[in-house]
């Protein structure tokens, strides 16, 4: 049976989209061997355009862009779609409703892996939008029964700033890793049994050794789920 075609809505930012591409292709090669690689399409945004809409709170215009990207990928032959960003799952429902192929929601494989590990109380790191709005926390709680903790306001501001001022621009700073380690430690002190890296760029900065509890990398888990779908 031929591989299904994975459609990636990327450029959100390209720093993490490059990781998606690498992880998906490595997983296909591991499964199929030899010189096998993934059948995939990517629509890659100019993130400056998207980030400006996020900052302005113009989610309607951002949703229109995302729906257009999804339809382009579907027309191009994608059999399944991934939004390569946690934040832009804010409009996952509208995107899924605009196309005739499935959208793999990034929160679902992450929650499944958390639950498989026997854990229920998780810390969540991400952009301010992901940590503060309900589209992501709410899905983890209502659909998957997880108890979600987010950092306190000052820590949320630090986490958000590092994502936008450093990680999406390809900057990996030792001081920022230390800042994230401290934020994670405070979540653990409040009872987090694990921490979800709920921004697709955080894995560029934070590694398992930076935490005393398990870290769940949404980028890797989302890519893994896409390959499982594509290979049946």
N, C-alpha and C positions, 0 to 999 in steps of 0.2 A: 504493500500500500504506500502511495506517495505521501511524503510529509505534507501536512497542512501548512498554509502560508500564514506566518505571524505578522500582523500589522502593528507597527510601533508608532505611537504618537509621541514624538521626541522633541528635543531641543528645549526641554523644560527643567533643567538646562542640558546642553549637549555633553557636559562633563559626566552626568549620570547616564545619558543615552549611550555614550561610548561603552560604559560598563555593562549596560543591558546587552549590547551587541556582542561584547566579548563573552559574557556569561552564557548567553543563549547558544552561541556557536561552540563554546567549550563543552556544554552539556550535550549537544547533539553529537559531537565527535566522541564523547565518552560513551554515549549510548550505542552509536552505530559503528564506531571505529574508523580506521583508515583516514581518508581525507574528507569524510562527511562533514557538511556544515548545514546551517539552517536555511530554509527557504523563508525569507522575510522581506518586508517592505518597511521603510521608515519615512514618515513625514516629519521633518524637523523644522520647528518654528525658529524665528528670530526671537530669542527670549527677551530682548529689550522691549519688544512690542507687548509681549504677554506680561512682563513684570510691571510695565507702566499701567496696564489695566488692573492688575492685582493691587497695586499701590493706591490707585484711584477708587478702588472698590467697584469698578465697572464689571461686575460678574456677568451681566447679560452679554456684553460685547465679547468677553472671554469665552463664554459658552458658545456663541455663534462661531468663533474661530475653531473651537474644539470639534463642534459638530461638522464643520466644513472639512476638517482634517480627517475625521472618521469616514466621511462619505468618500473622500478621495482614495483612502486606503481600500475601502470596500470595492470601489470601481476598479481599482488596480489589481484586485484578486485576493485580498486578504480573507482568510477563513476565520480569524479570531483577532480581536483588537486588545491592545494594552495601552493605557495611559501611563507614560513613563515618568510619573510624578505623583506623590501623595496629595499635594495641595490641589491639583487639578482634578482630583476625584470629587471635588465639590460639585461638579456638573456631570458626574458619572451617569446619573439617571437619564439626563437629557441626551447624552451621547449614545447610551445604549438604546434609547428609544428611537433614535434617528437612523439606525442601520439595521440590517437584517442578519448580521453575524453577531456571535456572542462577544461581550466585553468581559474580560477577566479582571475583577475588582482586586486591587492590590491588598486590601485589608483581609480578604478571605483566606488566602494561603498562609498569611502571617498568623491570623487567629487560629487556624487549624493546627499549625505547628506549636503554638503556645499551649493549646489545650492538649495536644498529644504528649507534651512534656509534663502534663499534670499540673499546670500553673493556671491561676485565675486572676491574680492581682498584678497588673503590669503598669510600668511607667511608660509615658509616651513622649518622645522628642520629635520635633518637626518645626515647620514654620509656625508663626503665630496663628495663621489661619487654621492649620491642622490641629494645633494644640487647643485653641480657644473656641472654634466653631464646632457645631455638633455633627457635621456630615461624616466625620471619621470616627471620633469617640463614640458617637451614637450608634454607628454600625457595629463597632466592636462590642458594645454593651448589649444592644437590643438583639442583634442577630447571633452573637457568639457567647453572650453571657459573661464577658470579661469585666472586671472592675478596673477602670482606667484612672490612673493618677497622672496629672500633668504638673510640671514644675511651677513654683510660685512665680509671681509676676516679674520680679527682677531677673530670675533665671530664664524665664521665657524670652525676655528681651535680649538677653545675651545669646541664647541659642539661635534666635531668629536673625540677629545681626550677623553672626558668623556665617550663617548660610548665605545670605545675600551679599555681604561685603567681601567674603573670602571664598567659600567653597564653590559657588556657581561661577566664580572667576578663576578657578584653578589654583587658588592659594591655600596651601596647607601649612598652618602655623602651629608650632609646638605649644605656644601659650594658649591657643584656642583648644588644643587637645586637653590641656590641663583644666581649662574652664569647663569643658564637657565632662571630664572625669568628676569634677566637684559637683556638677549638677546631677549626674547619675548617682553619686554617693548620697546626695540629699534625698533623692527619690527612694533609694534603698532604705534609708533611715526611716522613711515614712511608711515602709511596708511593701514596696515593690519587689515582687519575686523574680521579675525579669524586666527588661527594658526593650521597647520596640523603637528601632531607628526609623521613625516615620517620616523621613525625608530622604529622597533617593540619593542625595549627595553626602549624607552623614557618614556612610561607610567609607568614604574617601579619607576621613579624619579619625574615626573611632574604631578600635579593634577590640576583640574579646578580652584582651588583657587589660583594657581600660575600665573594666567593670568587675565587681565581685559577684554579680548575678548574670545569668545568660542574656546575651543580646540577640535580638531577632532583626535581621537585616531585610527590610522590605524589598529592596532591589533584587537581592539574590533569590528570595522566595518567590517573587513575582516572575522572574525569569525562569525559574525551575518549573513553575506551574504552566507557563507558556509552552515549554518544551514537552511537558507531559501531555498537554492537549494536542500539540502538533504531531506527536509520535503515537498518539492513541494509547 
